[in-house]
Amino acid sequence: KKYDKPGKWEVIIPFEKVGEEMEWVGIVDARDPGEYELRVVADHRARGTKGRITVRAVAGAGARVKIKGIIKIAKEAQETDDFLEMRVLTLDKTAQAVAEPELEIEANNVKASHGASVGQVDKEQILYLMSRGLTKELAQDEIISGFLGVK
């Protein structure tokens, strides 16, 4: 799912069948100014479920991005395996970004973890691509496309 206009979204990903597996990828393209807020909940209610939740975001000048990710594992959802990854790339000094992962685990036989980062475009990568003939703008666009996994 791609979110590219300022706004507020909530995504609930239900795991209700025994052994159910699901992968969800969200992209927040906040290159335009404004407030972007995404809340993603992986809600495990059945035994043996497996999830992989990935959120990638890009924040440009004047953009404020807030991503909250939650893995919820109910008591009856034993043997659940889930991973939540949230990564935000800021493109300007005026861009603001927050990534908040959270685990709510009631079961005792599970694997659940998360990773989150907020960082800037690596200037050395831009310089390298410019040394290969790209303009600064094209170099940044290539880095963003690679980061988001889109063309």
C-alpha positions as CSV (number, residue, x, y, z in Angstrom):
1,K,0.0,0.0,0.0
2,K,1.3,3.5,-0.8
3,Y,0.4,6.7,1.0
4,D,1.5,9.8,-0.8
5,K,-0.9,12.6,0.3
6,P,-0.9,14.2,3.8
7,G,-3.3,12.4,6.0
8,K,-3.9,9.9,8.8
9,W,-4.3,6.2,8.2
10,E,-4.8,3.1,10.3
11,V,-4.2,-0.4,9.0
12,I,-5.2,-3.5,11.0
13,I,-3.8,-6.8,9.8
14,P,-5.8,-9.6,11.3
15,F,-4.3,-13.1,11.8
16,E,-7.4,-15.2,12.7
17,K,-6.7,-18.6,11.2
18,V,-4.4,-21.2,12.6
19,G,-1.1,-21.2,10.7
20,E,-1.9,-18.1,8.6
21,E,1.1,-16.3,7.1
22,M,1.0,-12.8,5.8
23,E,3.4,-10.1,4.5
24,W,2.4,-6.5,4.4
25,V,4.4,-3.6,2.9
26,G,3.5,0.1,3.3
27,I,5.2,3.1,1.7
28,V,4.7,6.6,2.9
29,D,5.9,9.1,0.3
30,A,6.0,12.4,2.2
31,R,8.0,14.5,-0.2
32,D,5.3,17.1,-0.2
33,P,4.9,19.3,3.0
34,G,2.2,18.3,5.5
35,E,1.5,15.8,8.2
36,Y,1.5,12.1,7.5
37,E,0.6,9.6,10.2
38,L,0.4,5.8,9.8
39,R,-0.6,3.3,12.5
40,V,-0.2,-0.4,11.6
41,V,-1.3,-3.2,13.9
42,A,-0.5,-6.9,13.3
43,D,-3.2,-8.5,15.4
44,H,-2.5,-12.2,16.1
45,R,-5.4,-14.1,17.5
46,A,-4.7,-17.7,16.3
47,R,-1.9,-20.2,17.0
48,G,1.1,-20.6,14.7
49,T,0.6,-17.4,12.7
50,K,3.5,-15.7,10.9
51,G,3.8,-12.1,9.8
52,R,6.3,-9.7,8.3
53,I,5.3,-6.0,8.4
54,T,7.5,-3.5,6.5
55,V,7.0,0.3,6.4
56,R,9.3,2.6,4.4
57,A,8.9,6.3,4.4
58,V,10.5,9.3,2.8
59,A,10.1,12.8,4.4
60,G,10.8,15.9,2.3
61,A,11.0,19.6,3.2
62,G,8.2,20.6,5.5
63,A,6.9,17.1,6.0
64,R,6.1,15.6,9.4
65,V,5.9,11.8,9.4
66,K,4.8,9.6,12.3
67,I,4.7,5.9,12.0
68,K,3.5,3.7,14.9
69,G,3.7,-0.1,14.5
70,I,2.2,-2.6,16.9
71,I,2.5,-6.4,17.1
72,K,-0.3,-7.7,19.3
73,I,-0.2,-11.4,20.2
74,A,-3.2,-12.7,22.2
75,K,-2.8,-15.4,24.8
76,E,-4.2,-18.1,22.5
77,A,-1.8,-17.2,19.7
78,Q,1.0,-19.4,20.9
79,E,3.9,-20.2,18.4
80,T,3.4,-16.9,16.6
81,D,6.4,-15.5,14.7
82,D,6.3,-11.8,13.6
83,F,8.8,-9.1,12.7
84,L,8.0,-5.3,12.3
85,E,10.4,-3.1,10.4
86,M,10.0,0.7,10.0
87,R,12.6,2.8,8.2
88,V,12.3,6.6,7.4
89,L,14.6,8.6,5.2
90,T,14.7,12.4,5.7
91,L,15.6,14.6,2.7
92,D,15.7,18.0,4.3
93,K,16.6,19.7,7.6
94,T,13.0,20.8,8.0
95,A,11.6,17.2,7.6
96,Q,10.6,15.6,10.9
97,A,10.1,11.9,11.4
98,V,9.2,9.5,14.3
99,A,9.0,5.7,14.1
100,E,7.5,4.0,17.2
101,P,7.5,0.2,17.3
102,E,5.6,-1.5,20.0
103,L,5.0,-5.1,21.2
104,E,1.9,-6.3,23.2
105,I,2.5,-9.9,24.0
106,E,0.2,-12.0,26.2
107,A,1.4,-15.5,24.9
108,N,4.6,-17.0,26.3
109,N,5.7,-19.2,23.3
110,V,6.4,-16.7,20.5
111,K,9.0,-14.9,18.4
112,A,8.4,-11.2,18.0
113,S,10.8,-8.4,17.3
114,H,11.0,-5.0,15.6
115,G,13.5,-2.6,14.1
116,A,13.1,1.1,13.5
117,S,15.4,3.8,12.1
118,V,15.2,7.5,11.0
119,G,18.1,8.8,9.0
120,Q,19.3,11.2,6.2
121,V,20.4,10.5,2.7
122,D,24.1,9.5,2.7
123,K,26.0,12.4,1.1
124,E,28.8,10.0,0.0
125,Q,26.3,8.0,-2.0
126,I,25.1,11.1,-3.8
127,L,28.7,12.2,-4.5
128,Y,29.5,8.7,-5.8
129,L,26.5,8.8,-8.2
130,M,27.4,12.3,-9.3
131,S,30.9,11.1,-10.1
132,R,29.3,8.6,-12.5
133,G,27.5,11.4,-14.4
134,L,24.2,11.9,-12.5
135,T,22.9,15.3,-11.4
136,K,22.4,15.8,-7.7
137,E,18.6,15.5,-8.2
138,L,18.9,12.3,-10.2
139,A,21.3,10.8,-7.7
140,Q,18.9,11.5,-4.9
141,D,15.9,10.1,-6.9
142,E,17.9,6.9,-7.5
143,I,18.7,6.5,-3.8
144,I,15.0,7.1,-2.9
145,S,13.8,4.6,-5.4
146,G,16.2,2.0,-4.1
147,F,15.3,2.7,-0.5
148,L,11.5,2.4,-1.2
149,G,12.1,-0.6,-3.5
150,V,10.1,1.1,-6.4
151,K,11.0,2.3,-9.8
